[in-house]
Amino acid sequence: MDRAGFEALRDLPGKVIRADIAFAARRQTSPAVVAENIVIENSLGTPLRLHISYNPEVGSKTFNVVAATDTGTGAICRLDVDGPAHRPAGRCHKHSLRTERCIEPSQNLRTNVQDRPDLSGMSVADLFALFCTMAQITHVGTFTDPTVP
């Protein structure tokens, strides 16, 4: 998948997440809590999964979309908010693929990073709603905000 394929998929109407989304602690990601393998249905039939993590100690949030394509399986889009800076971008930034090579695990979406300081301080629930709006995804399940006890 290249940038044109990514944009076509991103802009495709009718994508749906039907799952209830709840976060769980995992020893491997502690202290972060995660919601993993959330299926994003789409009319192209491209297998898409959303992974969300929230680290309560530092307030960082990550939304990572992974696709299985003819060229392999890997991240096609990532939104990092209030986490480590990715120079030249700051602590809030969006990664998206540019070429087919970007999807390779060794590349890990290192290029095409856009600064998004406007997202700083947003809650996980608000970011999820914004993410769904930006990607034209309808969520028909429940979303349990990990910041609410």
N, CA, C and O atoms as a GROMACS GRO file, in nm:
protein
  596
    1MET      N    1   0.085  -0.117   0.000
    1MET     CA    2   0.000   0.000   0.000
    1MET      C    3   0.090   0.124   0.000
    1MET      O    4   0.184   0.134   0.078
    2ASP      N    5   0.060   0.217  -0.088
    2ASP     CA    6   0.133   0.343  -0.094
    2ASP      C    7   0.043   0.455  -0.045
    2ASP      O    8  -0.068   0.430   0.003
    3ARG      N    9   0.089   0.578  -0.056
    3ARG     CA   10   0.013   0.693  -0.006
    3ARG      C   11  -0.124   0.703  -0.072
    3ARG      O   12  -0.223   0.730  -0.004
    4ALA      N   13  -0.132   0.683  -0.204
    4ALA     CA   14  -0.261   0.693  -0.274
    4ALA      C   15  -0.358   0.586  -0.222
    4ALA      O   16  -0.476   0.615  -0.202
    5GLY      N   17  -0.309   0.464  -0.200
    5GLY     CA   18  -0.394   0.358  -0.147
    5GLY      C   19  -0.439   0.388  -0.005
    5GLY      O   20  -0.553   0.362   0.032
    6PHE      N   21  -0.347   0.444   0.074
    6PHE     CA   22  -0.382   0.483   0.211
    6PHE      C   23  -0.491   0.589   0.211
    6PHE      O   24  -0.588   0.579   0.286
    7GLU      N   25  -0.475   0.693   0.127
    7GLU     CA   26  -0.574   0.800   0.123
    7GLU      C   27  -0.708   0.750   0.075
    7GLU      O   28  -0.812   0.792   0.126
    8ALA      N   29  -0.709   0.658  -0.022
    8ALA     CA   30  -0.835   0.601  -0.070
    8ALA      C   31  -0.904   0.524   0.042
    8ALA      O   32  -1.026   0.535   0.059
    9LEU      N   33  -0.827   0.448   0.118
    9LEU     CA   34  -0.884   0.373   0.230
    9LEU      C   35  -0.929   0.466   0.342
    9LEU      O   36  -1.036   0.448   0.399
   10ARG      N   37  -0.847   0.564   0.373
   10ARG     CA   38  -0.883   0.662   0.477
   10ARG      C   39  -1.012   0.735   0.443
   10ARG      O   40  -1.097   0.756   0.529
   11ASP      N   41  -1.026   0.774   0.317
   11ASP     CA   42  -1.141   0.853   0.274
   11ASP      C   43  -1.262   0.769   0.235
   11ASP      O   44  -1.367   0.823   0.202
   12LEU      N   45  -1.249   0.638   0.239
   12LEU     CA   46  -1.358   0.548   0.204
   12LEU      C   47  -1.472   0.562   0.304
   12LEU      O   48  -1.451   0.543   0.424
   13PRO      N   49  -1.591   0.594   0.258
   13PRO     CA   50  -1.703   0.604   0.352
   13PRO      C   51  -1.749   0.464   0.395
   13PRO      O   52  -1.719   0.364   0.330
   14GLY      N   53  -1.822   0.461   0.505
   14GLY     CA   54  -1.885   0.338   0.548
   14GLY      C   55  -1.800   0.245   0.633
   14GLY      O   56  -1.841   0.132   0.657
   15LYS      N   57  -1.684   0.288   0.678
   15LYS     CA   58  -1.604   0.203   0.766
   15LYS      C   59  -1.673   0.198   0.903
   15LYS      O   60  -1.730   0.296   0.950
   16VAL      N   61  -1.667   0.079   0.965
   16VAL     CA   62  -1.740   0.059   1.091
   16VAL      C   63  -1.654  -0.018   1.191
   16VAL      O   64  -1.586  -0.114   1.155
   17ILE      N   65  -1.659   0.025   1.316
   17ILE     CA   66  -1.609  -0.053   1.429
   17ILE      C   67  -1.733  -0.095   1.508
   17ILE      O   68  -1.807  -0.011   1.559
   18ARG      N   69  -1.755  -0.226   1.517
   18ARG     CA   70  -1.873  -0.278   1.587
   18ARG      C   71  -1.842  -0.322   1.730
   18ARG      O   72  -1.934  -0.355   1.805
   19ALA      N   73  -1.718  -0.324   1.766
   19ALA     CA   74  -1.677  -0.377   1.896
   19ALA      C   75  -1.698  -0.277   2.009
   19ALA      O   76  -1.691  -0.156   1.989
   20ASP      N   77  -1.726  -0.331   2.128
   20ASP     CA   78  -1.716  -0.252   2.249
   20ASP      C   79  -1.568  -0.241   2.281
   20ASP      O   80  -1.495  -0.340   2.274
   21ILE      N   81  -1.523  -0.121   2.315
   21ILE     CA   82  -1.381  -0.098   2.337
   21ILE      C   83  -1.356  -0.073   2.485
   21ILE      O   84  -1.408   0.022   2.544
   22ALA      N   85  -1.276  -0.161   2.544
   22ALA     CA   86  -1.238  -0.149   2.684
   22ALA      C   87  -1.087  -0.173   2.693
   22ALA      O   88  -1.031  -0.248   2.614
   23PHE      N   89  -1.024  -0.110   2.788
   23PHE     CA   90  -0.879  -0.118   2.804
   23PHE      C   91  -0.844  -0.220   2.911
   23PHE      O   92  -0.917  -0.238   3.008
   24ALA      N   93  -0.730  -0.286   2.890
   24ALA     CA   94  -0.684  -0.386   2.986
   24ALA      C   95  -0.535  -0.366   3.012
   24ALA      O   96  -0.460  -0.321   2.926
   25ALA      N   97  -0.496  -0.400   3.132
   25ALA     CA   98  -0.353  -0.395   3.167
   25ALA      C   99  -0.288  -0.522   3.115
   25ALA      O  100  -0.345  -0.631   3.123
   26ARG      N  101  -0.168  -0.507   3.062
   26ARG     CA  102  -0.088  -0.620   3.016
   26ARG      C  103   0.052  -0.604   3.077
   26ARG      O  104   0.108  -0.494   3.077
   27ARG      N  105   0.105  -0.710   3.125
   27ARG     CA  106   0.238  -0.705   3.187
   27ARG      C  107   0.341  -0.647   3.089
   27ARG      O  108   0.429  -0.571   3.129
   28GLN      N  109   0.330  -0.681   2.960
   28GLN     CA  110   0.427  -0.636   2.860
   28GLN      C  111   0.421  -0.485   2.836
   28GLN      O  112   0.520  -0.426   2.795
   29THR      N  113   0.306  -0.423   2.861
   29THR     CA  114   0.291  -0.280   2.831
   29THR      C  115   0.280  -0.193   2.955
   29THR      O  116   0.263  -0.072   2.944
   30SER      N  117   0.288  -0.252   3.073
   30SER     CA  118   0.271  -0.178   3.199
   30SER      C  119   0.366  -0.058   3.204
   30SER      O  120   0.483  -0.072   3.167
   31PRO      N  121   0.321   0.055   3.247
   31PRO     CA  122   0.192   0.086   3.311
   31PRO      C  123   0.081   0.119   3.212
   31PRO      O  124  -0.032   0.148   3.252
   32ALA      N  125   0.111   0.115   3.081
   32ALA     CA  126   0.008   0.147   2.982
   32ALA      C  127  -0.101   0.041   2.981
   32ALA      O  128  -0.076  -0.077   3.004
   33VAL      N  129  -0.222   0.086   2.954
   33VAL     CA  130  -0.335  -0.004   2.932
   33VAL      C  131  -0.366   0.000   2.783
   33VAL      O  132  -0.342   0.101   2.716
   34VAL      N  133  -0.419  -0.111   2.731
   34VAL     CA  134  -0.438  -0.122   2.587
   34VAL      C  135  -0.575  -0.177   2.550
   34VAL      O  136  -0.638  -0.250   2.626
   35ALA      N  137  -0.618  -0.138   2.432
   35ALA     CA  138  -0.732  -0.199   2.364
   35ALA      C  139  -0.676  -0.243   2.229
   35ALA      O  140  -0.633  -0.159   2.150
   36GLU      N  141  -0.676  -0.373   2.202
   36GLU     CA  142  -0.604  -0.426   2.087
   36GLU      C  143  -0.694  -0.501   1.990
   36GLU      O  144  -0.802  -0.548   2.025
   37ASN      N  145  -0.645  -0.510   1.866
   37ASN     CA  146  -0.708  -0.589   1.761
   37ASN      C  147  -0.854  -0.553   1.738
   37ASN      O  148  -0.940  -0.640   1.721
   38ILE      N  149  -0.881  -0.425   1.737
   38ILE     CA  150  -1.016  -0.375   1.711
   38ILE      C  151  -1.037  -0.375   1.560
   38ILE      O  152  -0.967  -0.304   1.487
   39VAL      N  153  -1.132  -0.454   1.513
   39VAL     CA  154  -1.156  -0.468   1.370
   39VAL      C  155  -1.223  -0.343   1.314
   39VAL      O  156  -1.322  -0.294   1.370
   40ILE      N  157  -1.168  -0.292   1.203
   40ILE     CA  158  -1.229  -0.183   1.128
   40ILE      C  159  -1.281  -0.242   0.998
   40ILE      O  160  -1.204  -0.272   0.908
   41GLU      N  161  -1.412  -0.259   0.989
   41GLU     CA  162  -1.473  -0.315   0.868
   41GLU      C  163  -1.472  -0.210   0.758
   41GLU      O  164  -1.490  -0.090   0.784
   42ASN      N  165  -1.452  -0.256   0.635
   42ASN     CA  166  -1.453  -0.164   0.522
   42ASN      C  167  -1.496  -0.237   0.396
   42ASN      O  168  -1.479  -0.359   0.386
   43SER      N  169  -1.553  -0.164   0.302
   43SER     CA  170  -1.608  -0.225   0.181
   43SER      C  171  -1.502  -0.278   0.086
   43SER      O  172  -1.534  -0.353  -0.006
   44LEU      N  173  -1.377  -0.240   0.105
   44LEU     CA  174  -1.270  -0.293   0.020
   44LEU      C  175  -1.224  -0.430   0.068
   44LEU      O  176  -1.153  -0.502  -0.003
   45GLY      N  177  -1.264  -0.467   0.190
   45GLY     CA  178  -1.223  -0.595   0.245
   45GLY      C  179  -1.080  -0.598   0.294
   45GLY      O  180  -1.026  -0.705   0.322
   46THR      N  181  -1.016  -0.482   0.306
   46THR     CA  182  -0.879  -0.475   0.357
   46THR      C  183  -0.880  -0.504   0.507
   46THR      O  184  -0.948  -0.435   0.582
   47PRO      N  185  -0.807  -0.606   0.551
   47PRO     CA  186  -0.804  -0.636   0.695
   47PRO      C  187  -0.736  -0.522   0.771
   47PRO      O  188  -0.616  -0.498   0.755
   48LEU      N  189  -0.813  -0.452   0.853
   48LEU     CA  190  -0.762  -0.340   0.932
   48LEU      C  191  -0.787  -0.366   1.080
   48LEU      O  192  -0.894  -0.413   1.119
   49ARG      N  193  -0.686  -0.335   1.162
   49ARG     CA  194  -0.699  -0.347   1.306
   49ARG      C  195  -0.650  -0.218   1.370
   49ARG      O  196  -0.550  -0.160   1.327
   50LEU      N  197  -0.721  -0.174   1.473
   50LEU     CA  198  -0.684  -0.057   1.550
   50LEU      C  199  -0.634  -0.104   1.686
   50LEU      O  200  -0.695  -0.189   1.750
   51HIS      N  201  -0.520  -0.047   1.728
   51HIS     CA  202  -0.465  -0.072   1.861
   51HIS      C  203  -0.454   0.064   1.930
   51HIS      O  204  -0.401   0.159   1.872
   52ILE      N  205  -0.503   0.072   2.053
   52ILE     CA  206  -0.497   0.198   2.129
   52ILE      C  207  -0.425   0.171   2.260
   52ILE      O  208  -0.450   0.070   2.326
   53SER      N  209  -0.335   0.261   2.296
   53SER     CA  210  -0.271   0.249   2.428
   53SER      C  211  -0.277   0.383   2.499
   53SER      O  212  -0.277   0.490   2.438
   54TYR      N  213  -0.282   0.374   2.632
   54TYR     CA  214  -0.285   0.492   2.716
   54TYR      C  215  -0.192   0.466   2.835
   54TYR      O  216  -0.208   0.366   2.906
   55ASN      N  217  -0.098   0.556   2.856
   55ASN     CA  218  -0.005   0.544   2.969
   55ASN      C  219  -0.045   0.649   3.073
   55ASN      O  220  -0.020   0.768   3.054
   56PRO      N  221  -0.107   0.606   3.184
   56PRO     CA  222  -0.154   0.702   3.284
   56PRO      C  223  -0.042   0.774   3.357
   56PRO      O  224  -0.064   0.882   3.412
   57GLU      N  225   0.078   0.718   3.359
   57GLU     CA  226   0.189   0.784   3.430
   57GLU      C  227   0.236   0.910   3.360
   57GLU      O  228   0.276   1.006   3.426
   58VAL      N  229   0.232   0.911   3.228
   58VAL     CA  230   0.278   1.028   3.154
   58VAL      C  231   0.168   1.093   3.071
   58VAL      O  232   0.186   1.200   3.014
   59GLY      N  233   0.051   1.026   3.063
   59GLY     CA  234  -0.061   1.081   2.987
   59GLY      C  235  -0.053   1.061   2.838
   59GLY      O  236  -0.127   1.124   2.763
   60SER      N  237   0.036   0.973   2.791
   60SER     CA  238   0.050   0.953   2.647
   60SER      C  239  -0.059   0.860   2.593
   60SER      O  240  -0.105   0.768   2.661
   61LYS      N  241  -0.097   0.887   2.469
   61LYS     CA  242  -0.198   0.807   2.401
   61LYS      C  243  -0.148   0.775   2.261
   61LYS      O  244  -0.090   0.860   2.194
   62THR      N  245  -0.171   0.651   2.216
   62THR     CA  246  -0.131   0.611   2.082
   62THR      C  247  -0.246   0.535   2.016
   62THR      O  248  -0.304   0.445   2.076
   63PHE      N  249  -0.276   0.574   1.894
   63PHE     CA  250  -0.374   0.506   1.810
   63PHE      C  251  -0.296   0.454   1.689
   63PHE      O  252  -0.237   0.534   1.615
   64ASN      N  253  -0.295   0.324   1.668
   64ASN     CA  254  -0.215   0.264   1.563
   64ASN      C  255  -0.304   0.177   1.476
   64ASN      O  256  -0.369   0.085   1.526
   65VAL      N  257  -0.308   0.205   1.345
   65VAL     CA  258  -0.387   0.125   1.252
   65VAL      C  259  -0.291   0.036   1.174
   65VAL      O  260  -0.194   0.082   1.114
   66VAL      N  261  -0.321  -0.094   1.176
   66VAL     CA  262  -0.240  -0.194   1.108
   66VAL      C  263  -0.324  -0.257   0.998
   66VAL      O  264  -0.442  -0.287   1.018
   67ALA      N  265  -0.262  -0.276   0.881
   67ALA     CA  266  -0.330  -0.337   0.767
   67ALA      C  267  -0.253  -0.458   0.719
   67ALA      O  268  -0.130  -0.462   0.726
   68ALA      N  269  -0.327  -0.556   0.670
   68ALA     CA  270  -0.266  -0.668   0.599
   68ALA      C  271  -0.292  -0.643   0.451
   68ALA      O  272  -0.407  -0.636   0.408
   69THR      N  273  -0.185  -0.630   0.375
   69THR     CA  274  -0.196  -0.602   0.232
   69THR      C  275  -0.114  -0.704   0.154
   69THR      O  276  -0.051  -0.793   0.211
   70ASP      N  277  -0.115  -0.691   0.023
   70ASP     CA  278  -0.036  -0.780  -0.062
   70ASP      C  279   0.112  -0.770  -0.032
   70ASP      O  280   0.187  -0.866  -0.053
   71THR      N  281   0.156  -0.656   0.017
   71THR     CA  282   0.299  -0.636   0.042
   71THR      C  283   0.338  -0.672   0.185
   71THR      O  284   0.456  -0.665   0.220
   72GLY      N  285   0.243  -0.711   0.268
   72GLY     CA  286   0.276  -0.749   0.405
   72GLY      C  287   0.179  -0.690   0.505
   72GLY      O  288   0.078  -0.632   0.467
   73THR      N  289   0.210  -0.707   0.632
   73THR     CA  290   0.128  -0.655   0.740
   73THR      C  291   0.209  -0.553   0.818
   73THR      O  292   0.323  -0.579   0.857
   74GLY      N  293   0.150  -0.437   0.840
   74GLY     CA  294   0.221  -0.336   0.916
   74GLY      C  295   0.135  -0.214   0.940
   74GLY      O  296   0.023  -0.203   0.892
   75ALA      N  297   0.191  -0.122   1.016
   75ALA     CA  298   0.121   0.002   1.049
   75ALA      C  299   0.106   0.089   0.925
   75ALA      O  300   0.200   0.104   0.847
   76ILE      N  301  -0.012   0.147   0.909
   76ILE     CA  302  -0.034   0.240   0.798
   76ILE      C  303  -0.062   0.381   0.850
   76ILE      O  304  -0.054   0.478   0.774
   77CYS      N  305  -0.094   0.393   0.979
   77CYS     CA  306  -0.123   0.524   1.036
   77CYS      C  307  -0.106   0.514   1.187
   77CYS      O  308  -0.144   0.415   1.249
   78ARG      N  309  -0.047   0.618   1.246
   78ARG     CA  310  -0.031   0.621   1.392
   78ARG      C  311  -0.049   0.764   1.440
   78ARG      O  312   0.004   0.858   1.380
   79LEU      N  313  -0.123   0.779   1.547
   79LEU     CA  314  -0.143   0.908   1.610
   79LEU      C  315  -0.084   0.899   1.750
   79LEU      O  316  -0.131   0.820   1.833
   80ASP      N  317   0.019   0.979   1.777
   80ASP     CA  318   0.084   0.983   1.908
   80ASP      C  319   0.052   1.117   1.973
   80ASP      O  320   0.078   1.222   1.914
   81VAL      N  321  -0.003   1.113   2.094
   81VAL     CA  322  -0.043   1.235   2.162
   81VAL      C  323   0.017   1.238   2.302
   81VAL      O  324   0.002   1.143   2.379
   82ASP      N  325   0.084   1.348   2.334
   82ASP     CA  326   0.145   1.371   2.465
   82ASP      C  327   0.249   1.266   2.502
   82ASP      O  328   0.267   1.234   2.620
   83GLY      N  329   0.316   1.213   2.402
   83GLY     CA  330   0.423   1.115   2.423
   83GLY      C  331   0.558   1.177   2.388
   83GLY      O  332   0.572   1.299   2.386
   84PRO      N  333   0.656   1.093   2.361
   84PRO     CA  334   0.789   1.145   2.324
   84PRO      C  335   0.784   1.223   2.194
   84PRO      O  336   0.707   1.191   2.103
   85ALA      N  337   0.865   1.325   2.186
   85ALA     CA  338   0.875   1.404   2.063
   85ALA      C  339   0.934   1.318   1.951
   85ALA      O  340   1.016   1.230   1.976
   86HIS      N  341   0.892   1.345   1.831
   86HIS     CA  342   0.948   1.280   1.712
   86HIS      C  343   0.998   1.392   1.622
   86HIS      O  344   0.926   1.442   1.535
   87ARG      N  345   1.122   1.432   1.646
   87ARG     CA  346   1.179   1.546   1.573
   87ARG      C  347   1.174   1.525   1.424
   87ARG      O  348   1.208   1.417   1.377
   88PRO      N  349   1.132   1.625   1.347
   88PRO     CA  350   1.114   1.764   1.387
   88PRO      C  351   0.978   1.791   1.451
   88PRO      O  352   0.954   1.902   1.498
   89ALA      N  353   0.888   1.692   1.453
   89ALA     CA  354   0.757   1.712   1.515
   89ALA      C  355   0.771   1.705   1.667
   89ALA      O  356   0.870   1.654   1.719
   90GLY      N  357   0.671   1.755   1.736
   90GLY     CA  358   0.672   1.757   1.882
   90GLY      C  359   0.609   1.633   1.943
   90GLY      O  360   0.608   1.526   1.882
   91ARG      N  361   0.556   1.649   2.063
   91ARG     CA  362   0.501   1.537   2.140
   91ARG      C  363   0.366   1.488   2.088
   91ARG      O  364   0.322   1.379   2.122
   92CYS      N  365   0.301   1.568   2.005
   92CYS     CA  366   0.175   1.528   1.944
   92CYS      C  367   0.197   1.529   1.793
   92CYS      O  368   0.225   1.633   1.734
   93HIS      N  369   0.183   1.412   1.733
   93HIS     CA  370   0.211   1.403   1.590
   93HIS      C  371   0.139   1.283   1.529
   93HIS      O  372   0.095   1.192   1.599
   94LYS      N  373   0.128   1.287   1.397
   94LYS     CA  374   0.062   1.181   1.321
   94LYS      C  375   0.162   1.124   1.222
   94LYS      O  376   0.228   1.198   1.148
   95HIS      N  377   0.173   0.991   1.220
   95HIS     CA  378   0.255   0.921   1.122
   95HIS      C  379   0.161   0.862   1.017
   95HIS      O  380   0.054   0.811   1.052
   96SER      N  381   0.198   0.868   0.891
   96SER     CA  382   0.123   0.795   0.789
   96SER      C  383   0.218   0.752   0.680
   96SER      O  384   0.323   0.813   0.658
   97LEU      N  385   0.181   0.644   0.611
   97LEU     CA  386   0.274   0.590   0.514
   97LEU      C  387   0.283   0.676   0.390
   97LEU      O  388   0.189   0.748   0.355
   98ARG      N  389   0.395   0.668   0.327
   98ARG     CA  390   0.421   0.741   0.204
   98ARG      C  391   0.439   0.642   0.089
   98ARG      O  392   0.383   0.662  -0.020
   99THR      N  393   0.516   0.536   0.111
   99THR     CA  394   0.544   0.438   0.007
   99THR      C  395   0.515   0.298   0.060
   99THR      O  396   0.490   0.280   0.180
  100GLU      N  397   0.518   0.199  -0.029
  100GLU     CA  398   0.497   0.060   0.014
  100GLU      C  399   0.601   0.018   0.116
  100GLU      O  400   0.573  -0.064   0.204
  101ARG      N  401   0.721   0.073   0.107
  101ARG     CA  402   0.829   0.036   0.198
  101ARG      C  403   0.800   0.082   0.342
  101ARG      O  404   0.851   0.022   0.437
  102CYS      N  405   0.720   0.187   0.359
  102CYS     CA  406   0.689   0.238   0.494
  102CYS      C  407   0.619   0.134   0.580
  102CYS      O  408   0.631   0.136   0.703
  103ILE      N  409   0.544   0.043   0.516
  103ILE     CA  410   0.465  -0.054   0.591
  103ILE      C  411   0.553  -0.164   0.653
  103ILE      O  412   0.508  -0.237   0.741
  104GLU      N  413   0.678  -0.175   0.606
  104GLU     CA  414   0.768  -0.277   0.660
  104GLU      C  415   0.794  -0.250   0.808
  104GLU      O  416   0.815  -0.135   0.849
  105PRO      N  417   0.794  -0.356   0.889
  105PRO     CA  418   0.818  -0.336   1.032
  105PRO      C  419   0.948  -0.261   1.062
  105PRO      O  420   0.954  -0.185   1.159
  106SER      N  421   1.051  -0.280   0.981
  106SER     CA  422   1.177  -0.210   1.007
  106SER      C  423   1.166  -0.060   0.987
  106SER      O  424   1.242   0.017   1.045
  107GLN      N  425   1.072  -0.018   0.905
  107GLN     CA  426   1.054   0.125   0.880
  107GLN      C  427   0.966   0.191   0.986
  107GLN      O  428   0.993   0.303   1.028
  108ASN      N  429   0.862   0.119   1.031
  108ASN     CA  430   0.776   0.164   1.141
  108ASN      C  431   0.726   0.308   1.123
  108ASN      O  432   0.720   0.384   1.219
  109LEU      N  433   0.691   0.342   1.000
  109LEU     CA  434   0.634   0.474   0.969
  109LEU      C  435   0.724   0.589   1.014
  109LEU      O  436   0.677   0.687   1.071
  110ARG      N  437   0.853   0.576   0.989
  110ARG     CA  438   0.948   0.678   1.037
  110ARG      C  439   0.938   0.810   0.961
  110ARG      O  440   0.970   0.915   1.015
  111THR      N  441   0.893   0.805   0.836
  111THR     CA  442   0.884   0.927   0.757
  111THR      C  443   0.739   0.976   0.753
  111THR      O  444   0.649   0.908   0.802
  112ASN      N  445   0.718   1.092   0.696
  112ASN     CA  446   0.585   1.152   0.684
  112ASN      C  447   0.519   1.172   0.820
  112ASN      O  448   0.408   1.123   0.844
  113VAL      N  449   0.588   1.243   0.907
  113VAL     CA  450   0.538   1.274   1.041
  113VAL      C  451   0.490   1.418   1.042
  113VAL      O  452   0.564   1.510   1.006
  114GLN      N  453   0.364   1.437   1.083
  114GLN     CA  454   0.305   1.571   1.087
  114GLN      C  455   0.283   1.614   1.232
  114GLN      O  456   0.226   1.539   1.311
  115ASP      N  457   0.329   1.732   1.264
  115ASP     CA  458   0.311   1.787   1.398
  115ASP      C  459   0.163   1.815   1.421
  115ASP      O  460   0.097   1.870   1.333
  116ARG      N  461   0.109   1.778   1.538
  116ARG     CA  462  -0.031   1.803   1.572
  116ARG      C  463  -0.043   1.855   1.715
  116ARG      O  464  -0.104   1.790   1.799
  117PRO      N  465   0.015   1.974   1.745
  117PRO     CA  466   0.010   2.027   1.881
  117PRO      C  467  -0.133   2.057   1.928
  117PRO      O  468  -0.158   2.068   2.048
  118ASP      N  469  -0.226   2.070   1.834
  118ASP     CA  470  -0.366   2.096   1.869
  118ASP      C  471  -0.430   1.981   1.946
  118ASP      O  472  -0.536   1.999   2.005
  119LEU      N  473  -0.369   1.863   1.945
  119LEU     CA  474  -0.426   1.746   2.012
  119LEU      C  475  -0.382   1.733   2.158
  119LEU      O  476  -0.438   1.652   2.233
  120SER      N  477  -0.285   1.812   2.198
  120SER     CA  478  -0.229   1.801   2.333
  120SER      C  479  -0.337   1.820   2.439
  120SER      O  480  -0.419   1.912   2.432
  121GLY      N  481  -0.334   1.731   2.538
  121GLY     CA  482  -0.425   1.742   2.652
  121GLY      C  483  -0.562   1.682   2.629
  121GLY      O  484  -0.643   1.678   2.722
  122MET      N  485  -0.591   1.635   2.509
  122MET     CA  486  -0.722   1.574   2.483
  122MET      C  487  -0.733   1.440   2.555
  122MET      O  488  -0.634   1.370   2.572
  123SER      N  489  -0.854   1.406   2.596
  123SER     CA  490  -0.877   1.278   2.662
  123SER      C  491  -0.874   1.165   2.558
  123SER      O  492  -0.883   1.189   2.438
  124VAL      N  493  -0.860   1.043   2.607
  124VAL     CA  494  -0.859   0.927   2.518
  124VAL      C  495  -0.993   0.919   2.443
  124VAL      O  496  -0.996   0.891   2.323
  125ALA      N  497  -1.103   0.941   2.514
  125ALA     CA  498  -1.235   0.934   2.451
  125ALA      C  499  -1.252   1.041   2.343
  125ALA      O  500  -1.303   1.012   2.235
  126ASP      N  501  -1.208   1.163   2.371
  126ASP     CA  502  -1.218   1.270   2.271
  126ASP      C  503  -1.129   1.242   2.151
  126ASP      O  504  -1.168   1.269   2.037
  127LEU      N  505  -1.010   1.189   2.175
  127LEU     CA  506  -0.921   1.154   2.065
  127LEU      C  507  -0.979   1.042   1.980
  127LEU      O  508  -0.969   1.044   1.857
  128PHE      N  509  -1.041   0.943   2.045
  128PHE     CA  510  -1.104   0.835   1.970
  128PHE      C  511  -1.215   0.890   1.881
  128PHE      O  512  -1.225   0.852   1.764
  129ALA      N  513  -1.297   0.978   1.934
  129ALA     CA  514  -1.404   1.038   1.854
  129ALA      C  515  -1.347   1.117   1.736
  129ALA      O  516  -1.397   1.106   1.625
  130LEU      N  517  -1.243   1.195   1.761
  130LEU     CA  518  -1.178   1.271   1.655
  130LEU      C  519  -1.116   1.178   1.551
  130LEU      O  520  -1.130   1.201   1.431
  131PHE      N  521  -1.046   1.075   1.597
  131PHE     CA  522  -0.985   0.977   1.508
  131PHE      C  523  -1.091   0.916   1.416
  131PHE      O  524  -1.071   0.907   1.295
  132CYS      N  525  -1.203   0.876   1.473
  132CYS     CA  526  -1.311   0.817   1.392
  132CYS      C  527  -1.365   0.917   1.290
  132CYS      O  528  -1.392   0.880   1.176
  133THR      N  529  -1.380   1.041   1.330
  133THR     CA  530  -1.427   1.144   1.237
  133THR      C  531  -1.326   1.164   1.124
  133THR      O  532  -1.365   1.168   1.007
  134MET      N  533  -1.198   1.176   1.158
  134MET     CA  534  -1.094   1.198   1.056
  134MET      C  535  -1.087   1.081   0.958
  134MET      O  536  -1.063   1.102   0.839
  135ALA      N  537  -1.107   0.960   1.006
  135ALA     CA  538  -1.095   0.841   0.922
  135ALA      C  539  -1.229   0.794   0.867
  135ALA      O  540  -1.236   0.690   0.801
  136GLN      N  541  -1.335   0.869   0.892
  136GLN     CA  542  -1.470   0.834   0.845
  136GLN      C  543  -1.511   0.694   0.892
  136GLN      O  544  -1.557   0.611   0.815
  137ILE      N  545  -1.493   0.673   1.023
  137ILE     CA  546  -1.530   0.546   1.086
  137ILE      C  547  -1.649   0.571   1.177
  137ILE      O  548  -1.651   0.668   1.254
  138THR      N  549  -1.748   0.485   1.169
  138THR     CA  550  -1.861   0.488   1.261
  138THR      C  551  -1.838   0.382   1.367
  138THR      O  552  -1.812   0.266   1.335
  139HIS      N  553  -1.848   0.421   1.494
  139HIS     CA  554  -1.835   0.325   1.604
  139HIS      C  555  -1.974   0.299   1.659
  139HIS      O  556  -2.041   0.392   1.704
  140VAL      N  557  -2.018   0.173   1.654
  140VAL     CA  558  -2.152   0.140   1.700
  140VAL      C  559  -2.152   0.065   1.833
  140VAL      O  560  -2.258   0.022   1.880
  141GLY      N  561  -2.036   0.050   1.894
  141GLY     CA  562  -2.027  -0.014   2.025
  141GLY      C  563  -2.011   0.090   2.135
  141GLY      O  564  -2.041   0.208   2.115
  142THR      N  565  -1.966   0.044   2.249
  142THR     CA  566  -1.939   0.136   2.360
  142THR      C  567  -1.788   0.161   2.369
  142THR      O  568  -1.707   0.079   2.325
  143PHE      N  569  -1.752   0.273   2.426
  143PHE     CA  570  -1.612   0.308   2.449
  143PHE      C  571  -1.595   0.336   2.595
  143PHE      O  572  -1.654   0.430   2.648
  144THR      N  573  -1.514   0.255   2.662
  144THR     CA  574  -1.486   0.275   2.803
  144THR      C  575  -1.357   0.355   2.816
  144THR      O  576  -1.249   0.305   2.784
  145ASP      N  577  -1.369   0.478   2.862
  145ASP     CA  578  -1.254   0.567   2.874
  145ASP      C  579  -1.164   0.519   2.988
  145ASP      O  580  -1.209   0.508   3.102
  146PRO      N  581  -1.037   0.489   2.958
  146PRO     CA  582  -0.948   0.438   3.062
  146PRO      C  583  -0.912   0.541   3.169
  146PRO      O  584  -0.853   0.505   3.271
  147THR      N  585  -0.946   0.667   3.147
  147THR     CA  586  -0.914   0.770   3.246
  147THR      C  587  -1.025   0.788   3.348
  147THR      O  588  -1.009   0.859   3.447
  148VAL      N  589  -1.139   0.722   3.324
  148VAL     CA  590  -1.253   0.734   3.416
  148VAL      C  591  -1.255   0.610   3.505
  148VAL      O  592  -1.265   0.498   3.456
  149PRO      N  593  -1.245   0.631   3.638
  149PRO     CA  594  -1.241   0.514   3.730
  149PRO      C  595  -1.371   0.437   3.729
  149PRO      O  596  -1.384   0.337   3.800
   0.00000   0.00000   0.00000
